Amino acid sequence: MSRISRLIPIVGGTVAGGVVALAVASGGSTTTHSTTTVVAPQSASAIPTSLSGSTTHTGGMTVNQIYRQDSPGVVDIIVTQQSGGGQGFFGFGGGGQTPEGEGAGVVYDTKGDILTDEHVVSGATSVHVTFQDGYKASAKVLGTDPSTDVAVIRVSVPASQLHPIPLANSSDAQVGDPVVAIGSPFSLPETTTAGIVSQVGRSIQAPNGFAIPGAIQTDAAINPGNSGGPLLDSNGDVLGLNDQIQTNSGSSAGVGFAVPSNTVGQIANEIIAGEPVRHAYVGVELNPNSTGGAGVSSISSGSPAASAGIQINDLITAINGKAITSTEQFIATVDSFSPGQSITVTLKHDGQTKNIKLTLGTRPQNTTQSG
């Protein structure tokens, strides 16, 4: 099957000198899209020393051992979407076409539930998975959450095909930890790459415009088709689902991001249980460059923030007495609460410190607001 891979931009601009894009492959008759944004040159990196020996410095496994253990639990996902007029999700115009996208997924349990990224299956009219041994099956989308870019699909297959991979505790990830990615870049299923955790606690943008806190940055090569595949720690557990890359060419530039496994597990369990996925909402847009707290740059009309009297240029410094030192920390803290809960926000306004109590709302479906 012929397929031209390209990236689907998730933001309409640049981030840290490059374009952030979803790592999903799509096919059709269009040409490959690239940008002219310049990023700093980066040399190709070899497999980290910590993964090249018989064991890692933490007593983990080699890349080969991780692959042999986990690859039966990684699937290739092919999605078909019926396009209408204009631009569809995969960027193809014209009615009646059926563009195909490709990503990866992780077997989550023995019931046939498979984890992947929401943007991999968004708008799908059919979903098919292929297991490592070539076994193919159709899948249904059990549920999705565009606020965290997490989805669960389900297959009905023999139990012998299901090899769940445990989720790691993503809060334990540290810079320099070895990681392995398995996915389907450029329609090459079971491709395995290795690298390290480049940074933790990043914020990346979800398909609906909200921020996903706690993302894991890695230099493991991630390309179109890696979306939804696992980022594995040295024990072979899922540290996150590969989601985005920063690129100026449409291919890996050594800056990739994964949705953290703690977020993935929480959302997946809610979807599998049939519970509605709801996120707490304040209704403020934040200045990413603020220091000493989270600076408010905009407030949504009718939001909890507006009702509580929060104002533009306020600097939020604490929530329920817990210090807030950055925009990322504010987003992550708010996301730890549920809609309907009341919180006390400490902020600085015109040099004065105030405590404001507000009741959290429910995050809307789409927005460019940060929290």
SESE-478337 format. One line per 10 residues: number of its first residue (from 1); their letters; for each residue x, y, z of C-alpha. Coordinates in steps of 0.2 Angstrom, whole numbers. Example, Ala and Ser with C-alpha at 12.3 -4.5 7.8 and 13.67 -1.06 7.14 Angstrom:
REM SESE-478337
1) AS) 62 -22 39; 68 -5 36 .
***
This chain:
REM SESE-478337
1) MSRISRLIPI) 0 0 0; 8 16 -6; 8 30 7; 16 47 8; 19 52 26; 17 69 33; 14 77 49; -1 86 55; 3 102 63; -5 104 81 .
11) VGGTVAGGVV) -1 123 83; -1 137 71; 16 143 75; 33 139 81; 38 132 98; 56 134 104; 62 137 86; 53 122 78; 36 116 72; 27 105 84 .
21) ALAVASGGST) 18 91 75; 8 76 78; 18 60 74; 4 51 64; 7 45 46; -6 49 33; -8 43 15; -15 50 -1; -10 59 -16; -4 75 -8 .
31) TTHSTTTVVA) 14 81 -7; 24 80 8; 23 96 19; 38 104 26; 43 121 34; 57 133 33; 58 135 52; 77 134 57; 82 124 72; 99 121 79 .
41) PQSASAIPTS) 109 108 71; 109 91 80; 121 76 76; 114 59 76; 115 51 93; 121 33 96; 112 21 107; 116 27 125; 130 18 134; 117 14 148 .
51) LSGSTTHTGG) 108 3 135; 122 -4 125; 128 -17 138; 121 -32 145; 111 -22 158; 109 -4 161; 116 6 176; 99 4 185; 99 -15 182; 87 -14 167 .
61) MTVNQIYRQD) 87 -23 151; 96 -20 134; 86 -14 119; 85 -31 112; 78 -38 128; 65 -24 129; 60 -27 111; 59 -46 113; 48 -44 128; 37 -30 123 .
71) SPGVVDIIVT) 35 -30 104; 21 -43 105; 11 -30 115; 13 -17 102; 1 -16 87; 1 -7 70; -15 4 68; -22 8 51; -37 21 51; -49 25 37 .
81) QQSGGGQGFF) -58 41 38; -72 46 25; -68 64 20; -81 77 16; -79 93 7; -64 104 11; -50 99 23; -52 83 33; -42 78 48; -28 71 38 .
91) GFGGGGQTPE) -28 87 27; -35 80 11; -48 89 1; -63 83 -10; -78 73 -5; -79 54 -5; -61 50 -2; -55 38 11; -38 44 17; -28 32 28 .
101) GEGAGVVYDT) -18 36 43; -6 25 52; 0 24 70; 4 12 84; -5 6 100; -1 -4 116; -11 -19 122; -17 -14 139; -27 -29 146; -33 -46 142 .
111) KGDILTDEHV) -50 -40 137; -43 -33 121; -41 -15 126; -27 -6 117; -21 12 121; -16 24 107; -17 43 104; -33 52 101; -27 60 85; -23 43 78 .
121) VSGATSVHVT) -41 37 78; -50 54 77; -64 54 65; -61 36 60; -74 26 50; -64 10 52; -49 5 62; -39 -11 59; -24 -17 69; -10 -29 65 .
131) FQDGYKASAK) -1 -39 78; 18 -43 78; 15 -60 71; 4 -53 57; -13 -57 64; -25 -44 59; -41 -38 67; -54 -24 66; -56 -13 81; -69 -2 88 .
141) VLGTDPSTDV) -65 15 96; -71 13 114; -68 31 119; -56 46 117; -51 61 126; -45 76 115; -39 85 131; -25 73 134; -24 65 117; -28 48 124 .
151) AVIRVSVPAS) -39 34 116; -44 16 119; -49 4 105; -55 -13 108; -52 -29 98; -60 -46 99; -46 -58 97; -39 -75 104; -32 -72 121; -15 -79 114 .
161) QLHPIPLANS) -14 -63 104; -15 -51 119; 2 -47 128; -2 -32 140; 13 -21 144; 12 -13 161; 12 5 164; 27 13 173; 25 27 186; 29 42 175 .
171) SDAQVGDPVV) 32 53 190; 48 43 193; 56 48 176; 72 57 177; 83 66 165; 95 54 158; 85 38 160; 86 26 145; 71 24 135; 65 14 120 .
181) AIGSPFSLPE) 52 18 107; 42 5 97; 30 11 83; 27 11 64; 36 26 57; 34 28 38; 24 12 37; 38 2 45; 29 -8 60; 40 -14 74 .
191) TTTAGIVSQV) 53 -1 72; 63 1 88; 73 16 93; 83 21 109; 87 37 118; 86 45 135; 73 56 144; 79 73 139; 67 82 151; 52 80 161 .
201) GRSIQAPNGF) 37 91 166; 35 98 148; 18 105 143; 12 100 125; -4 106 116; -18 93 115; -28 92 99; -42 103 106; -30 117 111; -28 113 130 .
211) AIPGAIQTDA) -11 110 137; -6 92 142; 5 94 158; 19 82 163; 24 77 145; 41 67 144; 53 74 131; 65 62 123; 79 61 110; 73 44 104 .
221) AINPGNSGGP) 69 45 86; 50 47 83; 43 50 66; 26 50 57; 18 33 62; 25 33 80; 10 41 87; 1 30 100; 16 18 102; 25 16 118 .
231) LLDSNGDVLG) 40 25 126; 47 11 137; 58 13 152; 73 1 155; 62 -12 163; 51 -12 148; 36 -4 156; 26 10 147; 33 27 152; 21 36 140 .
241) LNDQIQTNSG) 13 36 123; 23 44 109; 13 59 103; 23 74 95; 39 79 88; 47 96 85; 53 97 68; 58 108 53; 58 94 40; 43 83 44 .
251) SSAGVGFAVP) 55 70 52; 63 68 69; 75 81 75; 79 72 91; 65 81 101; 50 71 104; 36 71 117; 26 57 125; 10 59 135; 15 52 153 .
261) SNTVGQIANE) 9 35 158; 0 41 174; -11 52 163; -14 38 151; -18 26 164; -31 37 173; -40 42 157; -40 24 150; -47 17 166; -61 30 165 .
271) IIAGEPVRHA) -65 26 147; -65 7 150; -76 10 165; -89 19 154; -86 35 164; -87 52 156; -69 60 155; -70 77 163; -57 90 167; -56 104 179 .
281) YVGVELNPNS) -57 122 172; -52 139 178; -54 149 162; -37 158 161; -24 160 147; -7 160 154; 9 169 150; 22 155 146; 36 166 150; 30 172 167 .
291) TGGAGVSSIS) 42 169 182; 38 167 201; 20 160 197; 8 159 183; 4 175 174; -14 178 168; -14 185 150; -32 183 146; -49 177 155; -63 168 146 .
301) SGSPAASAGI) -80 176 148; -91 168 160; -78 156 167; -74 152 185; -60 164 184; -71 178 178; -84 175 191; -71 174 205; -63 191 200; -47 186 193 .
311) QINDLITAIN) -40 199 182; -27 201 168; -9 203 174; -13 194 190; 1 182 195; -5 166 203; 7 160 216; -2 146 225; -17 135 225; -24 129 242 .
321) GKAITSTEQF) -7 134 250; 4 125 237; 16 136 229; 14 139 210; 31 144 202; 27 142 184; 13 140 171; 17 121 169; 14 119 188; -2 128 188 .
331) IATVDSFSPG) -9 118 173; -4 101 182; -11 107 199; -28 112 192; -28 95 182; -27 86 198; -44 92 204; -61 88 198; -75 99 191; -86 106 205 .
341) QSITVTLKHD) -72 106 218; -68 123 227; -50 129 228; -42 144 235; -31 154 223; -17 165 230; -12 179 218; -3 195 217; -12 210 210; -4 228 209 .
351) GQTKNIKLTL) 9 222 222; -4 216 234; -7 197 239; -25 191 238; -34 174 242; -48 171 230; -60 156 232; -67 149 216; -77 133 211; -69 124 196 .
361) GTRPQNTTQS) -79 122 181; -79 108 167; -67 111 153; -75 114 136; -73 103 121; -62 115 112; -52 131 116; -35 139 115; -35 143 134; -22 135 145 .
371) G) -32 131 160 .
***
